[in-house]
Amino acid sequence: MQSIYISADNVVQLSDTRRSDTGALVSDATVSAQVKDEDLVAVGSAITMAAVGSVGLYQGTAPSTLSLTHGSKYYIDITLSGTLVGFRRIPVRAAYHGEAP
């Protein structure tokens, strides 16, 4: 399981975003992310993710001000809309930077 770091800015990344019908890379979708606790309650505000070039890569930052509990499980929900509709849920565990996941 990946880690989300306590008291640190965390880069949220979605890569190789492609259309399922053609396989073409998508760089013009609207993409946002939301950190949620184990009960799927939002932690902090939604994260806007921006396209990085035209290679199907989107990035945003979960701020260091998120209230995370060491060792607890969270989810990063990523939603795509517009030219591509999709959803990803990534399980993560809260840790201090430098700890093994």
N, C-alpha and C positions, 0 to 999 in steps of 0.2 A: 504494500500500500504506500502511496506517495505521502509526503508530509506537507502540511501548511505550517509555516513558521510563525511563532508567537512574537509579537512586538517587532515585526519586520514586514516591509513591503514584499508581497508575493506576486510574481508575474504569472498570470493565467494565460495559457496559450492553447490555441486550437490550430492544428496544422493539417495540411493535405486535405483541405476542404474541397470536395468534388461533387458534381452532379451525379446522381446514381444512374441516370439514363444515358448520359454521354461520356462520363468520366472526366469532363472538363473541369479544370480548377475554377473555383469561385472566389472572387475578391470584391464583390459588390453586395453581399448580404448584410443585413443588420444583425449584429451579434452582441449579446449581453450575457453576463454571468452573475450568479448569486451564490454566496456561501450560505449553507444551511446547516443547522445542527442535526443530530441524529434523529430528532423528531420532525425534521423537515421544516423547521421554523427559521425564517431568514435571520441571518446575523449580519448587521450592517446594511448598507445600501447596495443597490444593483451596481454592477461594474460594466461600464461601456467598453467594448472591445473594438479596436480599429484594425482595418486591413493593413498588413505590412507588405507593400509591393503588390504584385499580381500573381503570387504563388500559392494562394489558398491559405495564407497564414494570418491569423488574427491574434492580437495581444491586448491585454488590459492589466490593471494592477489592483490587487486586493490590498487595501491600505493597512499599515502597521497598527492602526487604531482599532482593528477588529477585536472584540472580546472573545478570546479563545481560551479553553481550559486544557492544560497540558494532559496529553494522553487520550483526550476525547476524540471521537469519530465525528467527522463533518462530511458534507458533500459540496462539491462545486457543480452547480447546475448551469449548463451553457445552452442558450436558446438562440436558434438562427431563424430569421424571418426575412421576408422580401423575396429576392430571386431564388433563395434556397430556404426551405423550411426543415428544421431538424432540432434534435434535443440530445444532449449528452449529460450523463450524471457520473461524476468522478468521485469516488470515495477517497478521503484523505484523513490523516491523523495529525492532531496538533502536537508540535514538538518545538524545542528550542533549536535554533540554528546550530549545526555542528553535530547534533545527535543522529544516530543511525535511524533510518525509517522503521 
